[in-house]
């Protein structure tokens, strides 16, 4: 009888671990689709979202910042400031204010980028240029 309990316990543990993985994958696919749409609205290739490092470079170009700023993302503490500046510039590039850039794109990017992607925001050109 104890052997059956052990098997049931393993089945329960496995099924509990699968649900969070499925939910995480669904969220990841949604966020990738959102970023893909934002990049497409800005006239950039959507596939750039899934290429590491290059996606940051493309985001810098959308914001109107020079490509060498990519190096600043490597420097500890400076990267926080740079990511904040880029988030504000991306928001301004889509006609949103600095508050949306800080709160929507920097602090709550999982909400802000889908708003840019599926909302009525239009790309108006690089804000920092």
N, CA, C and O atoms as a Tinker XYZ file with bonds, in Angstrom:
   516  protein
     1  N      0.797000   -1.194000    0.000000    73     2
     2  CA     0.000000    0.000000    0.000000    64     1     3
     3  C      0.846000    1.268000    0.000000    63     2     4     5
     4  O      0.462000    2.260000   -0.619000    81     3
     5  N      1.961000    1.255000    0.665000    73     3     6
     6  CA     2.812000    2.444000    0.692000    64     5     7
     7  C      3.448000    2.696000   -0.658000    63     6     8     9
     8  O      3.762000    3.837000   -0.995000    81     7
     9  N      3.644000    1.633000   -1.441000    73     7    10
    10  CA     4.213000    1.837000   -2.760000    64     9    11
    11  C      3.292000    2.673000   -3.653000    63    10    12    13
    12  O      3.765000    3.501000   -4.430000    81    11
    13  N      2.000000    2.460000   -3.543000    73    11    14
    14  CA     1.058000    3.225000   -4.349000    64    13    15
    15  C      1.025000    4.684000   -3.935000    63    14    16    17
    16  O      0.859000    5.565000   -4.780000    81    15
    17  N      1.180000    4.948000   -2.658000    73    15    18
    18  CA     1.200000    6.327000   -2.193000    64    17    19
    19  C      2.420000    7.064000   -2.751000    63    18    20    21
    20  O      2.331000    8.231000   -3.135000    81    19
    21  N      3.538000    6.380000   -2.789000    73    19    22
    22  CA     4.747000    7.015000   -3.305000    64    21    23
    23  C      4.576000    7.367000   -4.783000    63    22    24    25
    24  O      5.004000    8.434000   -5.222000    81    23
    25  N      3.960000    6.482000   -5.539000    73    23    26
    26  CA     3.733000    6.744000   -6.950000    64    25    27
    27  C      2.756000    7.912000   -7.112000    63    26    28    29
    28  O      2.980000    8.797000   -7.937000    81    27
    29  N      1.688000    7.916000   -6.337000    73    27    30
    30  CA     0.726000    9.019000   -6.400000    64    29    31
    31  C      1.388000   10.340000   -6.039000    63    30    32    33
    32  O      1.096000   11.372000   -6.643000    81    31
    33  N      2.279000   10.308000   -5.052000    73    31    34
    34  CA     2.958000   11.537000   -4.642000    64    33    35
    35  C      3.826000   12.076000   -5.777000    63    34    36    37
    36  O      3.853000   13.283000   -6.014000    81    35
    37  N      4.525000   11.202000   -6.471000    73    35    38
    38  CA     5.355000   11.654000   -7.578000    64    37    39
    39  C      4.513000   12.205000   -8.713000    63    38    40    41
    40  O      4.900000   13.189000   -9.342000    81    39
    41  N      3.394000   11.604000   -8.983000    73    39    42
    42  CA     2.527000   12.101000  -10.032000    64    41    43
    43  C      1.980000   13.479000   -9.677000    63    42    44    45
    44  O      1.885000   14.354000  -10.538000    81    43
    45  N      1.625000   13.670000   -8.423000    73    43    46
    46  CA     1.125000   14.960000   -7.983000    64    45    47
    47  C      2.230000   16.008000   -8.075000    63    46    48    49
    48  O      1.986000   17.120000   -8.542000    81    47
    49  N      3.431000   15.671000   -7.639000    73    47    50
    50  CA     4.532000   16.618000   -7.698000    64    49    51
    51  C      4.857000   17.008000   -9.130000    63    50    52    53
    52  O      5.165000   18.169000   -9.399000    81    51
    53  N      4.793000   16.069000  -10.040000    73    51    54
    54  CA     5.095000   16.365000  -11.433000    64    53    55
    55  C      4.030000   17.271000  -12.035000    63    54    56    57
    56  O      4.349000   18.198000  -12.779000    81    55
    57  N      2.775000   17.008000  -11.717000    73    55    58
    58  CA     1.713000   17.826000  -12.289000    64    57    59
    59  C      1.713000   19.236000  -11.705000    63    58    60    61
    60  O      1.332000   20.185000  -12.390000    81    59
    61  N      2.132000   19.386000  -10.455000    73    59    62
    62  CA     2.226000   20.710000   -9.853000    64    61    63
    63  C      3.347000   21.500000  -10.518000    63    62    64    65
    64  O      3.234000   22.718000  -10.652000    81    63
    65  N      4.413000   20.850000  -10.933000    73    63    66
    66  CA     5.522000   21.535000  -11.580000    64    65    67
    67  C      5.244000   21.905000  -13.024000    63    66    68    69
    68  O      5.862000   22.835000  -13.543000    81    67
    69  N      4.336000   21.210000  -13.688000    73    67    70
    70  CA     4.056000   21.452000  -15.094000    64    69    71
    71  C      3.204000   22.709000  -15.285000    63    70    72    73
    72  O      3.407000   23.457000  -16.242000    81    71
    73  N      2.275000   22.938000  -14.400000    73    71    74
    74  CA     1.364000   24.085000  -14.537000    64    73    75
    75  C      2.121000   25.420000  -14.524000    63    74    76    77
    76  O      1.871000   26.252000  -15.397000    81    75
    77  N      3.025000   25.657000  -13.583000    73    75    78
    78  CA     3.769000   26.923000  -13.633000    64    77    79
    79  C      4.621000   27.072000  -14.896000    63    78    80    81
    80  O      4.794000   28.182000  -15.400000    81    79
    81  N      5.142000   25.981000  -15.397000    73    79    82
    82  CA     5.940000   26.041000  -16.624000    64    81    83
    83  C      5.068000   26.449000  -17.808000    63    82    84    85
    84  O      5.483000   27.268000  -18.628000    81    83
    85  N      3.878000   25.892000  -17.902000    73    83    86
    86  CA     2.972000   26.239000  -18.995000    64    85    87
    87  C      2.553000   27.698000  -18.893000    63    86    88    89
    88  O      2.513000   28.402000  -19.902000    81    87
    89  N      2.241000   28.159000  -17.687000    73    87    90
    90  CA     1.854000   29.558000  -17.492000    64    89    91
    91  C      3.017000   30.481000  -17.837000    63    90    92    93
    92  O      2.816000   31.506000  -18.489000    81    91
    93  N      4.224000   30.135000  -17.412000    73    91    94
    94  CA     5.404000   30.953000  -17.709000    64    93    95
    95  C      5.665000   31.025000  -19.209000    63    94    96    97
    96  O      5.990000   32.091000  -19.733000    81    95
    97  N      5.528000   29.911000  -19.892000    73    95    98
    98  CA     5.729000   29.910000  -21.347000    64    97    99
    99  C      4.678000   30.757000  -22.056000    63    98   100   101
   100  O      4.992000   31.459000  -23.017000    81    99
   101  N      3.439000   30.698000  -21.590000    73    99   102
   102  CA     2.382000   31.505000  -22.196000    64   101   103
   103  C      2.667000   32.989000  -22.006000    63   102   104   105
   104  O      2.485000   33.776000  -22.934000    81   103
   105  N      3.109000   33.377000  -20.821000    73   103   106
   106  CA     3.448000   34.779000  -20.558000    64   105   107
   107  C      4.633000   35.207000  -21.419000    63   106   108   109
   108  O      4.632000   36.306000  -21.975000    81   107
   109  N      5.645000   34.344000  -21.532000    73   107   110
   110  CA     6.819000   34.661000  -22.339000    64   109   111
   111  C      6.448000   34.849000  -23.808000    63   110   112   113
   112  O      6.934000   35.777000  -24.453000    81   111
   113  N      5.600000   33.987000  -24.336000    73   111   114
   114  CA     5.174000   34.109000  -25.736000    64   113   115
   115  C      4.386000   35.404000  -25.938000    63   114   116   117
   116  O      4.559000   36.079000  -26.953000    81   115
   117  N      3.525000   35.755000  -24.984000    73   115   118
   118  CA     2.754000   36.992000  -25.075000    64   117   119
   119  C      3.673000   38.215000  -25.072000    63   118   120   121
   120  O      3.472000   39.147000  -25.850000    81   119
   121  N      4.685000   38.208000  -24.192000    73   119   122
   122  CA     5.598000   39.352000  -24.120000    64   121   123
   123  C      6.481000   39.453000  -25.357000    63   122   124   125
   124  O      6.771000   40.557000  -25.819000    81   123
   125  N      6.909000   38.323000  -25.895000    73   123   126
   126  CA     7.687000   38.345000  -27.135000    64   125   127
   127  C      6.827000   38.886000  -28.278000    63   126   128   129
   128  O      7.300000   39.679000  -29.092000    81   127
   129  N      5.562000   38.456000  -28.338000    73   127   130
   130  CA     4.662000   38.970000  -29.379000    64   129   131
   131  C      4.444000   40.469000  -29.212000    63   130   132   133
   132  O      4.365000   41.196000  -30.202000    81   131
   133  N      4.345000   40.935000  -27.975000    73   131   134
   134  CA     4.162000   42.366000  -27.720000    64   133   135
   135  C      5.373000   43.159000  -28.187000    63   134   136   137
   136  O      5.231000   44.170000  -28.874000    81   135
   137  N      6.549000   42.705000  -27.818000    73   135   138
   138  CA     7.766000   43.404000  -28.228000    64   137   139
   139  C      7.940000   43.339000  -29.751000    63   138   140   141
   140  O      8.381000   44.308000  -30.368000    81   139
   141  N      7.600000   42.216000  -30.340000    73   139   142
   142  CA     7.684000   42.056000  -31.794000    64   141   143
   143  C      6.828000   43.123000  -32.473000    63   142   144   145
   144  O      7.251000   43.743000  -33.449000    81   143
   145  N      5.621000   43.331000  -31.946000    73   143   146
   146  CA     4.704000   44.322000  -32.509000    64   145   147
   147  C      5.249000   45.742000  -32.315000    63   146   148   149
   148  O      5.130000   46.578000  -33.210000    81   147
   149  N      5.848000   46.018000  -31.146000    73   147   150
   150  CA     6.439000   47.341000  -30.902000    64   149   151
   151  C      7.562000   47.589000  -31.896000    63   150   152   153
   152  O      7.646000   48.669000  -32.481000    81   151
   153  N      8.423000   46.602000  -32.091000    73   151   154
   154  CA     9.516000   46.762000  -33.046000    64   153   155
   155  C      8.970000   46.983000  -34.455000    63   154   156   157
   156  O      9.489000   47.810000  -35.204000    81   155
   157  N      7.920000   46.241000  -34.812000    73   155   158
   158  CA     7.333000   46.383000  -36.148000    64   157   159
   159  C      6.703000   47.755000  -36.339000    63   158   160   161
   160  O      6.811000   48.345000  -37.414000    81   159
   161  N      6.044000   48.268000  -35.297000    73   159   162
   162  CA     5.458000   49.608000  -35.385000    64   161   163
   163  C      6.531000   50.666000  -35.612000    63   162   164   165
   164  O      6.288000   51.687000  -36.256000    81   163
   165  N      7.720000   50.408000  -35.075000    73   163   166
   166  CA     8.817000   51.356000  -35.219000    64   165   167
   167  C      9.588000   51.153000  -36.521000    63   166   168   169
   168  O     10.590000   51.828000  -36.758000    81   167
   169  N      9.134000   50.233000  -37.362000    73   167   170
   170  CA     9.792000   50.006000  -38.640000    64   169   171
   171  C     11.059000   49.174000  -38.534000    63   170   172   173
   172  O     11.894000   49.189000  -39.439000    81   171
   173  N     11.203000   48.467000  -37.457000    73   171   174
   174  CA    12.367000   47.598000  -37.251000    64   173   175
   175  C     11.932000   46.147000  -37.407000    63   174   176   177
   176  O     10.740000   45.855000  -37.309000    81   175
   177  N     12.864000   45.234000  -37.647000    73   175   178
   178  CA    12.477000   43.828000  -37.794000    64   177   179
   179  C     12.009000   43.244000  -36.460000    63   178   180   181
   180  O     12.693000   43.367000  -35.444000    81   179
   181  N     10.857000   42.618000  -36.477000    73   179   182
   182  CA    10.302000   42.035000  -35.261000    64   181   183
   183  C     11.128000   40.893000  -34.715000    63   182   184   185
   184  O     11.182000   40.695000  -33.501000    81   183
   185  N     11.775000   40.133000  -35.591000    73   183   186
   186  CA    12.566000   38.996000  -35.142000    64   185   187
   187  C     13.740000   39.430000  -34.271000    63   186   188   189
   188  O     14.324000   38.602000  -33.572000    81   187
   189  N     14.091000   40.699000  -34.300000    73   187   190
   190  CA    15.213000   41.185000  -33.488000    64   189   191
   191  C     14.948000   41.012000  -31.996000    63   190   192   193
   192  O     15.884000   41.010000  -31.196000    81   191
   193  N     13.685000   40.866000  -31.618000    73   191   194
   194  CA    13.332000   40.687000  -30.208000    64   193   195
   195  C     13.962000   39.424000  -29.632000    63   194   196   197
   196  O     14.335000   39.398000  -28.459000    81   195
   197  N     14.080000   38.396000  -30.431000    73   195   198
   198  CA    14.546000   37.106000  -29.904000    64   197   199
   199  C     16.055000   36.914000  -30.048000    63   198   200   201
   200  O     16.571000   35.848000  -29.712000    81   199
   201  N     16.759000   37.912000  -30.535000    73   199   202
   202  CA    18.214000   37.820000  -30.669000    64   201   203
   203  C     18.866000   38.592000  -29.521000    63   202   204   205
   204  O     18.744000   39.815000  -29.451000    81   203
   205  N     19.554000   37.892000  -28.625000    73   203   206
   206  CA    20.174000   38.577000  -27.486000    64   205   207
   207  C     21.171000   39.642000  -27.932000    63   206   208   209
   208  O     21.831000   39.489000  -28.960000    81   207
   209  N     21.275000   40.681000  -27.188000    73   207   210
   210  CA    22.150000   41.831000  -27.373000    64   209   211
   211  C     21.693000   42.692000  -28.556000    63   210   212   213
   212  O     21.602000   43.913000  -28.435000    81   211
   213  N     21.409000   42.062000  -29.691000    73   211   214
   214  CA    20.925000   42.823000  -30.841000    64   213   215
   215  C     19.588000   43.496000  -30.523000    63   214   216   217
   216  O     19.312000   44.590000  -31.014000    81   215
   217  N     18.758000   42.844000  -29.703000    73   215   218
   218  CA    17.473000   43.445000  -29.359000    64   217   219
   219  C     17.648000   44.749000  -28.578000    63   218   220   221
   220  O     16.850000   45.674000  -28.729000    81   219
   221  N     18.668000   44.824000  -27.760000    73   219   222
   222  CA    18.946000   46.060000  -27.023000    64   221   223
   223  C     19.432000   47.133000  -27.996000    63   222   224   225
   224  O     19.049000   48.298000  -27.885000    81   223
   225  N     20.267000   46.740000  -28.937000    73   223   226
   226  CA    20.758000   47.672000  -29.956000    64   225   227
   227  C     19.594000   48.267000  -30.753000    63   226   228   229
   228  O     19.557000   49.472000  -31.004000    81   227
   229  N     18.652000   47.420000  -31.144000    73   227   230
   230  CA    17.495000   47.892000  -31.904000    64   229   231
   231  C     16.641000   48.812000  -31.038000    63   230   232   233
   232  O     16.124000   49.816000  -31.529000    81   231
   233  N     16.487000   48.484000  -29.760000    73   231   234
   234  CA    15.719000   49.346000  -28.862000    64   233   235
   235  C     16.386000   50.719000  -28.731000    63   234   236   237
   236  O     15.702000   51.740000  -28.666000    81   235
   237  N     17.716000   50.740000  -28.694000    73   235   238
   238  CA    18.436000   52.012000  -28.661000    64   237   239
   239  C     18.149000   52.827000  -29.912000    63   238   240   241
   240  O     17.973000   54.043000  -29.835000    81   239
   241  N     18.100000   52.172000  -31.052000    73   239   242
   242  CA    17.812000   52.870000  -32.308000    64   241   243
   243  C     16.369000   53.390000  -32.334000    63   242   244   245
   244  O     16.114000   54.477000  -32.853000    81   243
   245  N     15.434000   52.627000  -31.781000    73   243   246
   246  CA    14.043000   53.076000  -31.700000    64   245   247
   247  C     13.956000   54.325000  -30.829000    63   246   248   249
   248  O     13.206000   55.255000  -31.129000    81   247
   249  N     14.733000   54.334000  -29.746000    73   247   250
   250  CA    14.727000   55.479000  -28.832000    64   249   251
   251  C     15.509000   56.665000  -29.379000    63   250   252   253
   252  O     15.360000   57.786000  -28.892000    81   251
   253  N     16.338000   56.424000  -30.386000    73   251   254
   254  CA    17.134000   57.510000  -30.959000    64   253   255
   255  C     18.486000   57.680000  -30.301000    63   254   256   257
   256  O     19.130000   58.714000  -30.473000    81   255
   257  N     18.916000   56.707000  -29.570000    73   255   258
   258  CA    20.220000   56.764000  -28.905000    64   257   259
   259  C     21.275000   56.069000  -29.761000    63   258   260   261
   260  O     20.947000   55.185000  -30.552000    81   259
   261  N     22.535000   56.461000  -29.608000    73   259   262
   262  CA    23.594000   55.835000  -30.426000    64   261   263
   263  C     23.837000   54.379000  -30.014000    63   262   264   265
   264  O     23.610000   53.991000  -28.868000    81   263
   265  N     24.298000   53.602000  -30.967000    73   263   266
   266  CA    24.535000   52.183000  -30.725000    64   265   267
   267  C     25.602000   51.888000  -29.699000    63   266   268   269
   268  O     25.567000   50.830000  -29.071000    81   267
   269  N     26.566000   52.801000  -29.503000    73   267   270
   270  CA    27.637000   52.543000  -28.549000    64   269   271
   271  C     27.123000   52.524000  -27.108000    63   270   272   273
   272  O     27.820000   52.056000  -26.208000    81   271
   273  N     25.904000   53.032000  -26.885000    73   271   274
   274  CA    25.313000   52.976000  -25.541000    64   273   275
   275  C     25.123000   51.537000  -25.084000    63   274   276   277
   276  O     24.921000   51.283000  -23.896000    81   275
   277  N     25.185000   50.606000  -26.008000    73   275   278
   278  CA    25.092000   49.186000  -25.656000    64   277   279
   279  C     26.174000   48.818000  -24.651000    63   278   280   281
   280  O     25.953000   47.976000  -23.781000    81   279
   281  N     27.322000   49.432000  -24.762000    73   279   282
   282  CA    28.430000   49.179000  -23.825000    64   281   283
   283  C     28.052000   49.629000  -22.417000    63   282   284   285
   284  O     28.483000   49.018000  -21.439000    81   283
   285  N     27.258000   50.681000  -22.304000    73   283   286
   286  CA    26.873000   51.200000  -20.993000    64   285   287
   287  C     25.987000   50.224000  -20.223000    63   286   288   289
   288  O     25.905000   50.292000  -18.997000    81   287
   289  N     25.324000   49.316000  -20.942000    73   287   290
   290  CA    24.508000   48.303000  -20.272000    64   289   291
   291  C     25.357000   47.285000  -19.518000    63   290   292   293
   292  O     24.836000   46.550000  -18.679000    81   291
   293  N     26.639000   47.231000  -19.800000    73   291   294
   294  CA    27.534000   46.273000  -19.139000    64   293   295
   295  C     28.016000   46.812000  -17.796000    63   294   296   297
   296  O     28.371000   46.030000  -16.914000    81   295
   297  N     28.036000   48.112000  -17.627000    73   295   298
   298  CA    28.583000   48.745000  -16.423000    64   297   299
   299  C     27.545000   48.708000  -15.302000    63   298   300   301
   300  O     26.445000   49.236000  -15.465000    81   299
   301  N     27.882000   48.093000  -14.167000    73   299   302
   302  CA    26.931000   48.029000  -13.051000    64   301   303
   303  C     26.525000   49.426000  -12.587000    63   302   304   305
   304  O     27.331000   50.356000  -12.606000    81   303
   305  N     25.300000   49.558000  -12.181000    73   303   306
   306  CA    24.645000   50.783000  -11.717000    64   305   307
   307  C     24.382000   51.769000  -12.852000    63   306   308   309
   308  O     23.332000   52.410000  -12.879000    81   307
   309  N     25.310000   51.897000  -13.777000    73   307   310
   310  CA    25.078000   52.770000  -14.931000    64   309   311
   311  C     23.954000   52.179000  -15.788000    63   310   312   313
   312  O     23.165000   52.911000  -16.386000    81   311
   313  N     23.894000   50.842000  -15.839000    73   311   314
   314  CA    22.875000   50.194000  -16.662000    64   313   315
   315  C     21.455000   50.523000  -16.196000    63   314   316   317
   316  O     20.537000   50.566000  -17.015000    81   315
   317  N     21.261000   50.752000  -14.903000    73   315   318
   318  CA    19.929000   51.147000  -14.423000    64   317   319
   319  C     19.542000   52.517000  -14.969000    63   318   320   321
   320  O     18.415000   52.724000  -15.419000    81   319
   321  N     20.480000   53.438000  -14.925000    73   319   322
   322  CA    20.213000   54.796000  -15.405000    64   321   323
   323  C     19.968000   54.782000  -16.911000    63   322   324   325
   324  O     19.046000   55.434000  -17.400000    81   323
   325  N     20.787000   54.044000  -17.638000    73   323   326
   326  CA    20.659000   53.980000  -19.091000    64   325   327
   327  C     19.328000   53.332000  -19.479000    63   326   328   329
   328  O     18.654000   53.804000  -20.395000    81   327
   329  N     18.947000   52.258000  -18.790000    73   327   330
   330  CA    17.678000   51.611000  -19.118000    64   329   331
   331  C     16.497000   52.533000  -18.823000    63   330   332   333
   332  O     15.492000   52.494000  -19.532000    81   331
   333  N     16.608000   53.352000  -17.796000    73   331   334
   334  CA    15.561000   54.325000  -17.481000    64   333   335
   335  C     15.463000   55.393000  -18.574000    63   334   336   337
   336  O     14.369000   55.735000  -19.022000    81   335
   337  N     16.603000   55.908000  -18.992000    73   335   338
   338  CA    16.627000   56.930000  -20.047000    64   337   339
   339  C     16.062000   56.365000  -21.351000    63   338   340   341
   340  O     15.291000   57.035000  -22.038000    81   339
   341  N     16.443000   55.146000  -21.688000    73   339   342
   342  CA    15.957000   54.529000  -22.924000    64   341   343
   343  C     14.450000   54.283000  -22.831000    63   342   344   345
   344  O     13.735000   54.490000  -23.811000    81   343
   345  N     13.960000   53.850000  -21.680000    73   343   346
   346  CA    12.516000   53.623000  -21.517000    64   345   347
   347  C     11.731000   54.916000  -21.712000    63   346   348   349
   348  O     10.685000   54.917000  -22.361000    81   347
   349  N     12.226000   56.005000  -21.157000    73   347   350
   350  CA    11.557000   57.302000  -21.322000    64   349   351
   351  C     11.598000   57.734000  -22.786000    63   350   352   353
   352  O     10.607000   58.244000  -23.309000    81   351
   353  N     12.738000   57.532000  -23.451000    73   351   354
   354  CA    12.855000   57.905000  -24.864000    64   353   355
   355  C     11.953000   57.057000  -25.760000    63   354   356   357
   356  O     11.381000   57.564000  -26.725000    81   355
   357  N     11.826000   55.775000  -25.445000    73   355   358
   358  CA    10.921000   54.914000  -26.224000    64   357   359
   359  C      9.484000   55.390000  -26.041000    63   358   360   361
   360  O      8.722000   55.461000  -27.005000    81   359
   361  N      9.113000   55.716000  -24.803000    73   359   362
   362  CA     7.757000   56.226000  -24.562000    64   361   363
   363  C      7.507000   57.503000  -25.357000    63   362   364   365
   364  O      6.453000   57.655000  -25.975000    81   363
   365  N      8.462000   58.409000  -25.344000    73   363   366
   366  CA     8.316000   59.663000  -26.100000    64   365   367
   367  C      8.283000   59.398000  -27.603000    63   366   368   369
   368  O      7.599000   60.107000  -28.340000    81   367
   369  N      9.010000   58.392000  -28.059000    73   367   370
   370  CA     9.000000   58.047000  -29.478000    64   369   371
   371  C      7.629000   57.565000  -29.932000    63   370   372   373
   372  O      7.284000   57.681000  -31.108000    81   371
   373  N      6.856000   57.029000  -29.011000    73   371   374
   374  CA     5.512000   56.560000  -29.322000    64   373   375
   375  C      4.436000   57.551000  -28.891000    63   374   376   377
   376  O      3.254000   57.210000  -28.864000    81   375
   377  N      4.837000   58.773000  -28.554000    73   375   378
   378  CA     3.876000   59.805000  -28.214000    64   377   379
   379  C      3.363000   59.748000  -26.788000    63   378   380   381
   380  O      2.361000   60.387000  -26.470000    81   379
   381  N      4.012000   59.014000  -25.943000    73   379   382
   382  CA     3.628000   58.925000  -24.532000    64   381   383
   383  C      4.543000   59.832000  -23.717000    63   382   384   385
   384  O      5.575000   60.287000  -24.211000    81   383
   385  N      4.169000   60.089000  -22.485000    73   383   386
   386  CA     4.952000   60.958000  -21.635000    64   385   387
   387  C      6.044000   60.236000  -20.874000    63   386   388   389
   388  O      6.165000   59.013000  -20.935000    81   387
   389  N      6.839000   61.020000  -20.152000    73   387   390
   390  CA     7.933000   60.451000  -19.363000    64   389   391
   391  C      7.399000   59.580000  -18.234000    63   390   392   393
   392  O      8.038000   58.596000  -17.863000    81   391
   393  N      6.247000   59.922000  -17.687000    73   391   394
   394  CA     5.640000   59.108000  -16.632000    64   393   395
   395  C      5.322000   57.711000  -17.114000    63   394   396   397
   396  O      5.546000   56.739000  -16.393000    81   395
   397  N      4.798000   57.597000  -18.338000    73   395   398
   398  CA     4.534000   56.281000  -18.914000    64   397   399
   399  C      5.838000   55.525000  -19.125000    63   398   400   401
   400  O      5.892000   54.309000  -18.945000    81   399
   401  N      6.888000   56.247000  -19.506000    73   399   402
   402  CA     8.186000   55.607000  -19.705000    64   401   403
   403  C      8.736000   55.031000  -18.425000    63   402   404   405
   404  O      9.249000   53.912000  -18.410000    81   403
   405  N      8.630000   55.802000  -17.331000    73   403   406
   406  CA     9.172000   55.338000  -16.050000    64   405   407
   407  C      8.311000   54.232000  -15.465000    63   406   408   409
   408  O      8.811000   53.162000  -15.119000    81   407
   409  N      7.015000   54.494000  -15.357000    73   407   410
   410  CA     6.131000   53.524000  -14.695000    64   409   411
   411  C      5.772000   52.372000  -15.631000    63   410   412   413
   412  O      5.882000   51.207000  -15.249000    81   411
   413  N      5.347000   52.686000  -16.840000    73   411   414
   414  CA     4.854000   51.658000  -17.746000    64   413   415
   415  C      5.919000   50.824000  -18.412000    63   414   416   417
   416  O      5.766000   49.610000  -18.552000    81   415
   417  N      7.001000   51.462000  -18.825000    73   415   418
   418  CA     8.021000   50.714000  -19.573000    64   417   419
   419  C      9.197000   50.281000  -18.721000    63   418   420   421
   420  O      9.812000   49.253000  -19.003000    81   419
   421  N      9.523000   51.039000  -17.689000    73   419   422
   422  CA    10.688000   50.686000  -16.890000    64   421   423
   423  C     10.302000   49.820000  -15.696000    63   422   424   425
   424  O     10.898000   48.764000  -15.486000    81   423
   425  N      9.321000   50.247000  -14.917000    73   423   426
   426  CA     8.940000   49.483000  -13.722000    64   425   427
   427  C      8.021000   48.310000  -14.052000    63   426   428   429
   428  O      8.216000   47.205000  -13.546000    81   427
   429  N      7.040000   48.543000  -14.883000    73   427   430
   430  CA     6.058000   47.508000  -15.206000    64   429   431
   431  C      6.055000   47.240000  -16.705000    63   430   432   433
   432  O      5.039000   47.421000  -17.377000    81   431
   433  N      7.195000   46.810000  -17.218000    73   431   434
   434  CA     7.338000   46.603000  -18.661000    64   433   435
   435  C      6.425000   45.504000  -19.183000    63   434   436   437
   436  O      6.050000   45.517000  -20.356000    81   435
   437  N      6.061000   44.553000  -18.329000    73   435   438
   438  CA     5.172000   43.478000  -18.754000    64   437   439
   439  C      3.754000   43.986000  -19.012000    63   438   440   441
   440  O      2.934000   43.272000  -19.591000    81   439
   441  N      3.465000   45.208000  -18.589000    73   439   442
   442  CA     2.179000   45.844000  -18.884000    64   441   443
   443  C      2.367000   46.941000  -19.942000    63   442   444   445
   444  O      1.541000   47.079000  -20.844000    81   443
   445  N      3.437000   47.711000  -19.833000    73   443   446
   446  CA     3.658000   48.861000  -20.706000    64   445   447
   447  C      3.880000   48.505000  -22.161000    63   446   448   449
   448  O      3.308000   49.143000  -23.045000    81   447
   449  N      4.701000   47.495000  -22.429000    73   447   450
   450  CA     4.968000   47.151000  -23.828000    64   449   451
   451  C      3.744000   46.565000  -24.538000    63   450   452   453
   452  O      3.522000   46.880000  -25.708000    81   451
   453  N      2.937000   45.720000  -23.872000    73   451   454
   454  CA     1.688000   45.319000  -24.537000    64   453   455
   455  C      0.746000   46.499000  -24.808000    63   454   456   457
   456  O      0.024000   46.494000  -25.805000    81   455
   457  N      0.749000   47.507000  -23.930000    73   455   458
   458  CA    -0.067000   48.697000  -24.169000    64   457   459
   459  C      0.424000   49.414000  -25.428000    63   458   460   461
   460  O     -0.382000   49.833000  -26.260000    81   459
   461  N      1.747000   49.556000  -25.569000    73   459   462
   462  CA     2.288000   50.171000  -26.787000    64   461   463
   463  C      1.971000   49.324000  -28.018000    63   462   464   465
   464  O      1.617000   49.851000  -29.073000    81   463
   465  N      2.103000   48.016000  -27.869000    73   463   466
   466  CA     1.951000   47.124000  -29.016000    64   465   467
   467  C      0.516000   47.063000  -29.509000    63   466   468   469
   468  O      0.266000   47.201000  -30.707000    81   467
   469  N     -0.417000   46.861000  -28.612000    73   467   470
   470  CA    -1.790000   46.594000  -29.021000    64   469   471
   471  C     -2.713000   47.797000  -28.835000    63   470   472   473
   472  O     -3.907000   47.721000  -29.127000    81   471
   473  N     -2.160000   48.898000  -28.351000    73   471   474
   474  CA    -2.941000   50.122000  -28.210000    64   473   475
   475  C     -2.867000   50.964000  -29.467000    63   474   476   477
   476  O     -2.422000   50.502000  -30.518000    81   475
   477  N     -3.306000   52.199000  -29.347000    73   475   478
   478  CA    -3.333000   53.079000  -30.515000    64   477   479
   479  C     -2.074000   53.931000  -30.659000    63   478   480   481
   480  O     -2.054000   54.861000  -31.465000    81   479
   481  N     -1.032000   53.633000  -29.899000    73   479   482
   482  CA     0.215000   54.393000  -29.979000    64   481   483
   483  C      0.874000   54.186000  -31.346000    63   482   484   485
   484  O      0.920000   53.075000  -31.874000    81   483
   485  N      1.377000   55.280000  -31.894000    73   483   486
   486  CA     2.075000   55.221000  -33.188000    64   485   487
   487  C      3.478000   55.730000  -33.011000    63   486   488   489
   488  O      3.734000   56.647000  -32.231000    81   487
   489  N      4.374000   55.127000  -33.737000    73   487   490
   490  CA     5.772000   55.538000  -33.685000    64   489   491
   491  C      5.931000   56.867000  -34.402000    63   490   492   493
   492  O      5.523000   57.007000  -35.554000    81   491
   493  N      6.520000   57.837000  -33.727000    73   491   494
   494  CA     6.664000   59.184000  -34.290000    64   493   495
   495  C      8.107000   59.520000  -34.625000    63   494   496   497
   496  O      8.433000   60.670000  -34.921000    81   495
   497  N      8.951000   58.536000  -34.580000    73   495   498
   498  CA    10.370000   58.766000  -34.841000    64   497   499
   499  C     11.148000   58.789000  -33.537000    63   498   500   501
   500  O     10.565000   58.930000  -32.462000    81   499
   501  N     12.441000   58.651000  -33.630000    73   499   502
   502  CA    13.265000   58.593000  -32.431000    64   501   503
   503  C     13.179000   59.900000  -31.645000    63   502   504   505
   504  O     13.404000   60.980000  -32.191000    81   503
   505  N     12.856000   59.792000  -30.377000    73   503   506
   506  CA    12.667000   60.982000  -29.535000    64   505   507
   507  C     13.977000   61.669000  -29.206000    63   506   508   509
   508  O     14.016000   62.893000  -29.080000    81   507
   509  N     15.042000   60.912000  -29.065000    73   507   510
   510  CA    16.314000   61.497000  -28.640000    64   509   511
   511  C     17.136000   62.042000  -29.803000    63   510   512   513
   512  O     18.160000   62.690000  -29.584000    81   511
   513  N     16.707000   61.792000  -31.019000    73   511   514
   514  CA    17.505000   62.220000  -32.173000    64   513   515
   515  C     17.425000   63.721000  -32.393000    63   514   516
   516  O     18.039000   64.243000  -33.324000    81   515
